[in-house]
Amino acid sequence: MGEPLRAVLGEDQPIAREGITVMLERSGIEVVAAVSHAPELVRAAAEHRPDVVITDIQMPPNLADDGLQAARRIRAEQPGTPVIVLSQFLDASFALDLVGDDASGVGYLLKEKVASSQILTDAVQRVVAGGSALDPDVISTLVGRGRRADPLDGLTPREREVLALMAEGHSNSGIAEKLVVTVPAVERHVTGIFLKLGLQQAESSQHRRVLAVLHYLKR
């Protein structure tokens, strides 16, 4: 059995900070630092080099989007560090700000939806594996905005469903379960998505999935 995942947590509300810490540690994820200010979060991430950083958006010192900006700084200074942002706000611009040009290792969850340690743990595992974990309501908001025509217009309705579930971070088997279809059927849809988005030559299947999600969010 390998070493437990190590997390740095940023949350300024003591009760929420304690609750999230308990949820993570009950799932076998070690919280190596739990801080209440955005600058402390950046320092803790640099000191501990965790497997994942989890942070609230609104944090001191300004109680604005300090947590989000700290997450962006961590991703810039420590490329490849998975980050999950917990938010009370259904704001697509926050999600796009976090994603930037790379959707790999990124999570954006609404606090009200994190009702169990399993939900948070699943998100941690997805981003640590290099995938994404985005709340379905955030994805719906992004997709519902008026945008210019792009390669996604060529996807079938089923391929769009599959891509939406990919954006949430589901594996092929998880997508098959959600859509009540077979795994080979999902694999065919995923292959079609890659082909239509011109991603068949990307480095790996996981990399192609991340690029497809990025197309989906930023089109």
C-alpha positions as semicolon CSV with decimal commas, in nm:
position;residue;x (nm);y (nm);z (nm)
1;M;0,000;0,000;0,000
2;G;0,148;0,338;-0,103
3;E;0,193;0,653;0,097
4;P;-0,125;0,856;0,164
5;L;-0,194;1,160;-0,049
6;R;-0,084;1,485;0,113
7;A;-0,302;1,797;0,098
8;V;-0,266;2,163;0,183
9;L;-0,596;2,328;0,272
10;G;-0,692;2,695;0,258
11;E;-1,017;2,794;0,437
12;D;-1,068;3,097;0,659
13;Q;-1,380;2,973;0,842
14;P;-1,265;2,759;1,139
15;I;-1,566;2,525;1,136
16;A;-1,542;2,466;0,761
17;R;-1,165;2,420;0,784
18;E;-1,203;2,159;1,057
19;G;-1,487;1,986;0,873
20;I;-1,297;1,958;0,546
21;T;-0,988;1,836;0,731
22;V;-1,192;1,561;0,898
23;M;-1,352;1,462;0,567
24;L;-1,014;1,431;0,398
25;E;-0,841;1,245;0,679
26;R;-1,128;0,999;0,714
27;S;-1,063;0,915;0,350
28;G;-0,694;0,856;0,414
29;I;-0,572;1,191;0,280
30;E;-0,320;1,359;0,510
31;V;-0,370;1,733;0,562
32;V;-0,014;1,857;0,611
33;A;-0,119;2,222;0,651
34;A;-0,452;2,401;0,703
35;V;-0,432;2,778;0,675
36;S;-0,671;3,073;0,681
37;H;-0,501;3,336;0,461
38;A;-0,420;3,326;0,089
39;P;-0,051;3,424;0,132
40;E;-0,015;3,146;0,391
41;L;-0,159;2,903;0,138
42;V;0,105;2,994;-0,119
43;R;0,381;2,957;0,141
44;A;0,245;2,624;0,269
45;A;0,225;2,483;-0,083
46;A;0,585;2,588;-0,150
47;E;0,704;2,439;0,180
48;H;0,520;2,107;0,174
49;R;0,495;2,037;-0,202
50;P;0,163;1,854;-0,149
51;D;-0,010;1,613;-0,384
52;V;-0,310;1,848;-0,397
53;V;-0,407;2,198;-0,285
54;I;-0,767;2,261;-0,179
55;T;-0,885;2,615;-0,120
56;D;-1,187;2,837;-0,075
57;I;-1,222;3,128;-0,318
58;Q;-1,304;3,403;-0,067
59;M;-1,018;3,437;0,178
60;P;-0,828;3,707;0,366
61;P;-0,660;3,944;0,334
62;N;-0,912;4,101;0,093
63;L;-1,200;3,853;0,126
64;A;-1,243;3,869;-0,251
65;D;-1,108;3,601;-0,486
66;D;-0,780;3,575;-0,290
67;G;-0,801;3,196;-0,267
68;L;-0,850;3,164;-0,641
69;Q;-0,556;3,392;-0,715
70;A;-0,343;3,196;-0,469
71;A;-0,437;2,876;-0,654
72;R;-0,337;3,034;-0,985
73;R;-0,005;3,146;-0,837
74;I;0,063;2,798;-0,701
75;R;-0,008;2,645;-1,042
76;A;0,227;2,899;-1,203
77;E;0,509;2,855;-0,951
78;Q;0,469;2,478;-0,909
79;P;0,354;2,349;-1,249
80;G;0,165;2,024;-1,226
81;T;0,035;2,081;-0,873
82;P;-0,331;1,968;-0,867
83;V;-0,568;2,231;-0,730
84;I;-0,932;2,211;-0,620
85;V;-1,124;2,532;-0,555
86;L;-1,432;2,520;-0,334
87;S;-1,680;2,798;-0,403
88;Q;-2,013;2,931;-0,283
89;F;-2,053;3,102;-0,618
90;L;-2,185;2,963;-0,946
91;D;-1,959;3,188;-1,150
92;A;-1,821;3,049;-1,475
93;S;-1,559;3,323;-1,495
94;F;-1,397;3,194;-1,176
95;A;-1,371;2,845;-1,326
96;L;-1,222;2,975;-1,651
97;D;-0,979;3,191;-1,455
98;L;-0,857;2,884;-1,270
99;V;-0,838;2,660;-1,577
100;G;-0,643;2,911;-1,787
101;D;-0,487;2,722;-2,075
102;D;-0,460;2,388;-1,897
103;A;-0,752;2,192;-1,753
104;S;-0,536;1,909;-1,621
105;G;-0,528;1,871;-1,245
106;V;-0,802;2,127;-1,186
107;G;-1,117;2,098;-0,975
108;Y;-1,394;2,352;-0,918
109;L;-1,667;2,237;-0,679
110;L;-1,963;2,417;-0,526
111;K;-1,949;2,388;-0,148
112;E;-2,317;2,308;-0,121
113;K;-2,262;1,999;-0,337
114;V;-1,979;1,857;-0,123
115;A;-2,215;1,666;0,102
116;S;-1,984;1,374;0,178
117;S;-1,618;1,287;0,205
118;Q;-1,658;1,055;-0,093
119;I;-1,746;1,345;-0,326
120;L;-1,438;1,538;-0,222
121;T;-1,215;1,230;-0,227
122;D;-1,328;1,138;-0,578
123;A;-1,244;1,491;-0,694
124;V;-0,902;1,470;-0,531
125;Q;-0,827;1,140;-0,700
126;R;-0,933;1,276;-1,040
127;V;-0,715;1,585;-1,029
128;V;-0,417;1,399;-0,883
129;A;-0,445;1,159;-1,177
130;G;-0,422;1,457;-1,412
131;G;-0,790;1,490;-1,494
132;S;-1,048;1,752;-1,405
133;A;-1,330;1,768;-1,152
134;L;-1,575;2,043;-1,243
135;D;-1,921;2,087;-1,094
136;P;-2,197;2,003;-1,346
137;D;-2,378;2,331;-1,276
138;V;-2,063;2,527;-1,361
139;I;-2,026;2,331;-1,683
140;S;-2,391;2,398;-1,773
141;T;-2,338;2,770;-1,716
142;L;-2,032;2,770;-1,941
143;V;-2,204;2,576;-2,216
144;G;-2,519;2,789;-2,197
145;R;-2,339;3,109;-2,285
146;G;-2,365;3,235;-2,642
147;R;-2,049;3,154;-2,832
148;R;-1,927;3,150;-3,187
149;A;-1,935;2,838;-3,400
150;D;-1,647;2,601;-3,335
151;P;-1,545;2,235;-3,382
152;L;-1,781;2,125;-3,105
153;D;-2,071;2,209;-3,335
154;G;-1,986;1,891;-3,524
155;L;-2,041;1,666;-3,223
156;T;-2,354;1,456;-3,198
157;P;-2,586;1,505;-2,898
158;R;-2,454;1,183;-2,744
159;E;-2,093;1,291;-2,796
160;R;-2,176;1,617;-2,620
161;E;-2,320;1,421;-2,328
162;V;-2,005;1,211;-2,311
163;L;-1,782;1,519;-2,328
164;A;-1,982;1,691;-2,052
165;L;-1,928;1,389;-1,826
166;M;-1,559;1,385;-1,921
167;A;-1,543;1,748;-1,804
168;E;-1,688;1,642;-1,469
169;G;-1,398;1,397;-1,444
170;H;-1,574;1,065;-1,502
171;S;-1,387;0,768;-1,648
172;N;-1,523;0,573;-1,944
173;S;-1,677;0,318;-1,709
174;G;-1,829;0,596;-1,500
175;I;-1,975;0,756;-1,813
176;A;-2,116;0,421;-1,924
177;E;-2,287;0,381;-1,588
178;K;-2,430;0,734;-1,602
179;L;-2,565;0,692;-1,956
180;V;-2,664;0,325;-1,912
181;V;-2,458;0,212;-2,210
182;T;-2,163;-0,021;-2,254
183;V;-1,803;0,084;-2,202
184;P;-1,713;0,001;-2,567
185;A;-1,994;0,234;-2,677
186;V;-1,847;0,513;-2,467
187;E;-1,500;0,441;-2,608
188;R;-1,637;0,480;-2,961
189;H;-1,791;0,815;-2,870
190;V;-1,467;0,931;-2,707
191;T;-1,271;0,833;-3,017
192;G;-1,519;1,027;-3,230
193;I;-1,478;1,333;-3,007
194;F;-1,098;1,319;-3,037
195;L;-1,122;1,283;-3,414
196;K;-1,365;1,574;-3,461
197;L;-1,160;1,800;-3,235
198;G;-0,836;1,709;-3,413
199;L;-0,686;1,551;-3,102
200;Q;-0,605;1,205;-3,231
201;Q;-0,233;1,286;-3,244
202;A;-0,203;1,410;-2,884
203;E;0,046;1,242;-2,653
204;S;-0,182;1,008;-2,459
205;S;-0,546;0,923;-2,401
206;Q;-0,544;1,117;-2,072
207;H;-0,385;1,417;-2,241
208;R;-0,644;1,404;-2,518
209;R;-0,923;1,397;-2,258
210;V;-0,783;1,708;-2,088
211;L;-0,750;1,891;-2,421
212;A;-1,107;1,795;-2,514
213;V;-1,235;1,932;-2,183
214;L;-1,042;2,254;-2,242
215;H;-1,208;2,289;-2,585
216;Y;-1,543;2,232;-2,418
217;L;-1,495;2,495;-2,150
218;K;-1,333;2,769;-2,357
219;R;-1,509;2,748;-2,692
